[in-house]
Amino acid sequence: MTDTPSSRACEVCGLDCVRKGDRIEIVSVDDDHARIQALRFGISEGACVECITRIPAGPLVLKSGRQEIAVGRSLAKRISVKKIS
């Protein structure tokens, strides 16, 4: 199988790797503490969100429905996501 753009789009990576404008699905949250923090922000496994902006050396701003949420980089590293079209 060749590595086509469509096959790369399904790869799982950390939330800290997404770029502005990416639409992503939350695949998993690394540990219980991180899962609790993510749930407080309304982020759970299976949720679809959009990256609104990445603040340099700061948090990522995600949009879920009408809500925008700033997620710190340390929490973002523990959340696995996959890009969706």
C-alpha positions in Angstrom: 0.0 0.0 0.0 1.4 3.4 -0.9 1.4 6.4 1.5 -1.2 8.7 -0.1 -2.6 11.9 1.4 -5.9 10.2 2.2 -4.1 7.4 4.2 -2.0 10.0 6.1 -5.2 11.9 7.1 -6.3 8.9 9.3 -3.1 8.7 11.3 -3.3 9.3 15.1 -1.1 12.0 16.6 -1.1 14.2 19.7 -3.4 17.2 20.0 -0.3 19.4 20.3 0.6 18.5 16.7 -2.6 19.9 15.1 -2.6 23.1 13.0 -4.9 26.0 12.8 -8.0 25.1 10.8 -7.7 21.3 11.4 -10.9 19.4 12.2 -10.1 16.5 14.5 -11.7 13.7 16.4 -10.5 12.8 19.9 -9.3 9.2 19.9 -8.1 8.8 23.5 -6.9 10.5 26.5 -3.6 9.2 28.0 -4.4 8.8 31.7 -7.2 9.3 34.3 -6.0 12.7 35.5 -5.7 14.0 31.9 -9.2 12.5 31.1 -10.8 14.3 34.0 -9.2 17.6 32.9 -10.3 17.1 29.4 -13.9 16.3 30.5 -14.0 19.5 32.5 -13.4 21.3 29.1 -16.1 19.2 27.4 -13.6 17.1 25.5 -14.2 13.4 25.5 -13.3 10.4 23.3 -15.2 10.6 20.0 -15.8 14.4 20.2 -15.1 16.3 17.0 -13.5 19.7 17.4 -11.7 22.4 15.3 -8.4 24.1 16.0 -9.1 27.8 15.9 -5.6 29.0 16.7 -2.2 28.0 18.2 -0.8 30.5 20.6 3.1 30.5 20.3 4.5 28.6 23.3 1.0 28.7 24.7 -2.3 26.9 24.5 -4.3 25.7 21.6 -7.8 27.2 21.1 -10.4 24.6 20.1 -14.0 25.0 19.0 -16.6 22.5 19.9 -20.1 23.6 18.8 -20.4 27.2 20.0 -17.8 26.8 22.7 -14.2 27.8 22.4 -11.7 26.2 24.8 -8.0 26.9 25.5 -6.1 23.7 26.1 -2.6 23.9 27.5 0.3 22.1 25.7 0.9 19.7 28.6 -2.7 18.4 28.5 -2.7 18.5 24.6 0.3 16.2 24.5 -1.7 13.5 26.4 -4.7 13.6 24.1 -4.6 11.5 20.9 -6.5 12.7 17.9 -7.0 12.0 14.2 -7.7 14.5 11.5 -11.1 14.4 9.8 -12.1 16.0 6.5 
